[in-house]
């Protein structure tokens, strides 16, 4: 699917709505309140009516499209651009490319699409697993190396070889934090868990002691046969190119959303139906209001 296909196949609001109806209700429209049968009303916005609970709604109600004044044609184009941009696409670029009136609208649009890329149910990773941590954030001058590192945001990466990638925004890289992410994402039957020689991993992976392999980065060793963390580090490289070359800067508050986007796209990079798969997530994901998106985080 490319932009030409989008304009050809879904060039009108009616065609966009027809696709969303098929994706949201593969077996036919149902009431979003009671799940009962509905009748389609002859209206411009393709409304549905449930007699059982006397409720009227559209296909976009209760989804990330909710209360948007942007045409669905632009929503579809923005979704495709975010899906196909390997290193992501900035809200500023989306605004210019699609002719959206304000940066604020484009920024909110991108975050709503991004919110649908957060998968709540994630299977445990198995096989050969690589795990590493990295630090992202601006360069702070005039302070020591340790202080500069502490001022950055911690990103934990876990990648199954020939499988899924997971990124997490973490508070720190202590053994307790690393152990938590391992416990929540790595199967107890894992074949091999590979890390570098960061000392915290020794205690964090204690349950996999016999299957834990370390690569001695401190000693200048980066590959020892099949023992390396190059696979997860290549994903970190892609993330950092996205931060420096595309998004340029992001707040710590929204970092997790960008990580979800990167993983969602990366894990489906060979999926020929990535665009449709993303739209399917968008019509089932909960509403993300602007108030919720911009709400100050608790101290």
C-alpha positions in Angstrom: 0.0 0.0 0.0 1.4 3.4 -1.0 0.1 7.0 -1.1 -1.2 6.5 -4.7 -3.2 3.5 -3.6 -4.6 5.5 -0.6 -5.8 8.3 -2.9 -7.2 5.8 -5.4 -8.9 3.4 -3.1 -9.9 5.7 -0.2 -10.1 9.1 -1.8 -13.5 10.0 -0.3 -14.9 10.0 3.3 -17.5 7.4 2.3 -14.9 4.9 1.1 -12.8 5.5 4.2 -15.8 4.9 6.5 -16.7 1.7 4.6 -13.2 0.3 5.2 -13.3 1.3 8.9 -16.7 -0.5 9.3 -15.3 -3.7 7.8 -12.2 -3.5 10.0 -14.1 -2.8 13.2 -17.0 -5.2 12.6 -15.9 -8.0 10.4 -19.2 -9.8 10.9 -21.3 -6.7 10.6 -21.9 -3.5 12.7 -23.0 -4.0 16.3 -24.0 -1.5 18.9 -21.0 -0.2 20.8 -23.0 0.1 24.0 -25.1 -3.1 24.2 -23.7 -5.2 21.4 -27.1 -5.5 19.8 -28.3 -5.3 16.2 -28.2 -1.9 14.5 -29.7 -0.2 11.5 -27.8 2.0 9.2 -29.3 5.5 8.8 -29.3 7.3 5.5 -27.1 10.1 6.6 -23.9 11.7 5.2 -21.7 10.4 8.0 -23.0 6.8 7.8 -24.6 6.7 11.3 -25.9 3.6 13.0 -28.9 3.3 15.3 -29.6 0.8 18.0 -33.2 0.4 18.8 -32.5 -1.7 21.9 -30.7 1.1 23.8 -31.9 4.0 21.7 -28.4 5.0 20.8 -27.0 6.6 17.6 -23.3 6.4 16.7 -20.7 6.4 13.9 -17.9 4.0 13.1 -15.4 6.4 14.6 -17.2 6.8 17.9 -15.1 5.5 20.9 -11.9 5.2 18.8 -8.8 7.3 18.3 -10.7 9.1 15.5 -13.3 10.3 18.0 -14.3 14.0 17.8 -11.7 14.7 15.1 -12.4 17.5 12.6 -9.8 16.3 10.1 -11.1 14.4 7.0 -10.6 10.7 7.2 -8.6 10.9 3.9 -5.9 12.9 5.8 -6.1 10.4 8.7 -5.4 7.5 6.3 -2.5 9.4 4.6 -1.0 10.2 8.0 -1.3 6.6 9.1 0.4 5.3 6.0 3.3 7.9 6.4 3.9 6.8 10.0 3.7 3.1 9.1 6.2 3.4 6.2 8.7 5.8 7.6 11.4 3.5 9.0 12.8 6.1 11.3 9.4 7.7 12.0 8.0 11.0 10.8 7.7 14.3 12.7 4.5 16.1 13.3 6.0 19.1 11.5 6.6 17.0 8.4 3.1 15.5 8.6 1.7 19.1 8.9 3.5 20.3 5.7 2.9 17.1 3.7 -0.8 16.9 4.3 -1.6 20.6 4.6 -2.8 20.5 8.2 -3.7 23.9 9.6 -1.6 23.9 12.7 1.3 22.1 14.3 -0.8 21.4 17.4 -3.4 19.5 15.3 -0.7 17.5 13.5 1.0 16.7 16.8 -2.2 15.5 18.4 -3.0 13.4 15.2 0.4 11.7 15.4 0.0 10.9 19.1 -3.5 9.4 18.5 -2.1 7.1 15.8 0.8 6.3 18.1 -1.5 5.4 21.0 -3.1 2.6 18.9 0.4 1.1 18.4 0.6 0.3 22.1 -0.1 -3.4 22.4 -1.4 -4.4 25.8 -1.1 -8.2 25.3 2.5 -9.2 24.6 3.6 -12.9 24.4 6.6 -14.0 26.4 9.8 -14.0 24.4 11.7 -17.3 23.9 14.6 -18.8 22.1 17.8 -16.6 22.0 17.2 -13.3 23.7 19.5 -10.2 23.7 19.1 -7.5 26.3 20.8 -4.2 26.7 20.2 -0.7 27.9 20.9 2.7 26.4 20.5 6.4 27.4 18.8 9.0 25.3 18.6 12.8 25.8 20.3 16.0 25.1 24.0 16.7 25.7 24.5 18.6 29.0 27.7 20.5 29.1 29.7 21.5 32.2 28.9 18.5 34.3 30.7 15.2 34.8 30.2 12.0 32.8 28.3 10.3 35.6 26.0 13.3 36.1 25.4 13.6 32.4 24.4 10.0 32.1 22.1 10.3 35.1 20.4 13.3 33.4 19.4 11.1 30.4 16.5 8.8 30.0 17.0 5.0 30.3 15.7 2.8 27.5 15.7 -1.0 28.0 15.8 -3.1 24.9 14.9 -6.8 24.7 15.0 -8.6 21.4 14.3 -12.2 20.4 16.5 -13.2 17.5 14.2 -13.7 14.5 11.4 -12.5 16.7 10.0 -9.4 18.4 11.6 -6.2 19.7 10.6 -4.6 23.0 11.6 -1.1 24.1 10.8 0.3 27.6 11.3 3.7 29.2 12.7 2.8 32.6 13.5 4.9 35.7 16.9 3.4 36.0 19.0 0.4 35.1 19.4 -1.2 38.5 19.3 -4.9 38.9 15.8 -4.7 40.4 14.5 -2.8 37.3 16.2 -5.1 34.8 14.9 -8.2 36.7 11.3 -6.8 36.5 11.5 -6.4 32.7 13.0 -9.8 32.3 10.3 -11.4 34.5 7.5 -9.7 32.5 8.8 -10.3 29.0 11.2 -13.3 28.9 9.9 -16.9 29.1 11.3 -19.2 31.9 12.1 -21.7 29.1 14.4 -19.3 27.2 17.3 -21.0 25.5 19.9 -18.3 25.9 19.8 -14.8 27.4 22.7 -12.6 26.2 23.8 -9.3 27.8 27.0 -7.3 28.0 29.2 -7.2 31.1 27.2 -4.6 32.9 27.3 -5.9 36.5 23.6 -5.4 37.3 22.7 -8.2 34.9 24.5 -10.8 37.0 21.9 -10.5 39.7 19.0 -9.5 37.4 19.2 -12.8 35.5 19.9 -15.1 38.4 17.0 -17.5 37.5 18.7 -18.0 34.1 22.3 -18.3 35.5 23.2 -21.5 33.5 21.7 -19.9 30.3 23.1 -16.4 30.7 26.0 -15.5 28.5 27.9 -12.2 28.8 29.9 -10.5 26.1 32.9 -8.5 27.5 32.4 -5.1 26.0 34.7 -3.6 28.6 37.5 -5.8 27.3 36.8 -4.8 23.7 35.0 -8.0 22.8 31.8 -7.6 20.8 31.3 -10.9 19.1 32.2 -14.4 20.3 30.6 -16.8 17.9 26.8 -16.5 18.4 27.3 -14.6 21.6 26.7 -10.9 20.9 24.2 -8.1 21.5 24.5 -6.7 18.0 20.9 -7.5 17.1 19.4 -5.3 19.9 22.0 -2.7 19.5 21.1 -2.3 15.8 17.6 -1.6 16.9 18.9 1.1 19.4 20.8 2.6 16.4 17.6 2.9 14.5 15.8 4.5 17.5 18.6 7.1 17.9 18.6 8.0 14.2 14.8 8.5 14.6 15.4 10.8 17.6 18.2 12.8 16.1 17.1 12.9 12.4 13.3 12.8 12.6 11.8 13.8 15.9 14.9 15.9 17.0 13.6 16.2 20.6 10.9 14.7 22.7 9.8 15.0 26.3 10.5 12.2 28.7 6.7 12.1 29.3 6.0 10.9 25.8 9.1 8.8 25.2 7.2 5.6 25.9 4.8 6.4 23.1 7.6 6.9 20.5 9.2 3.6 21.7 5.8 1.8 21.1 5.6 3.3 17.6 9.1 2.1 16.8 8.6 -1.4 18.0 5.1 -1.7 16.4 6.6 -0.7 13.0 9.8 -2.7 13.4 8.0 -6.0 14.4 5.7 -5.7 11.3 8.3 -4.5 8.8 7.7 -7.5 6.6 3.9 -7.4 6.9 2.5 -6.4 3.5 -0.8 -5.4 5.3 0.9 -3.1 7.8 -1.4 -0.1 6.9 -4.6 -2.2 7.3 -3.3 -3.8 10.5 -2.6 -0.3 12.0 -6.1 0.9 11.1 -7.5 -2.2 12.7 -5.7 -1.2 15.9 -7.0 2.3 15.6 -10.7 1.3 15.5 -10.3 -0.9 18.6 -8.0 1.3 20.7 -9.5 3.6 23.4 -10.1 7.3 22.9 -7.1 9.5 23.6 -8.3 13.0 24.6 -6.1 16.1 24.2 -6.6 16.7 28.0 -5.2 13.3 28.8 -2.3 13.6 26.4 -1.2 16.9 27.8 -1.9 16.2 31.5 1.0 16.9 33.8 2.5 13.7 35.2 2.6 13.3 39.0 5.8 14.4 40.6 
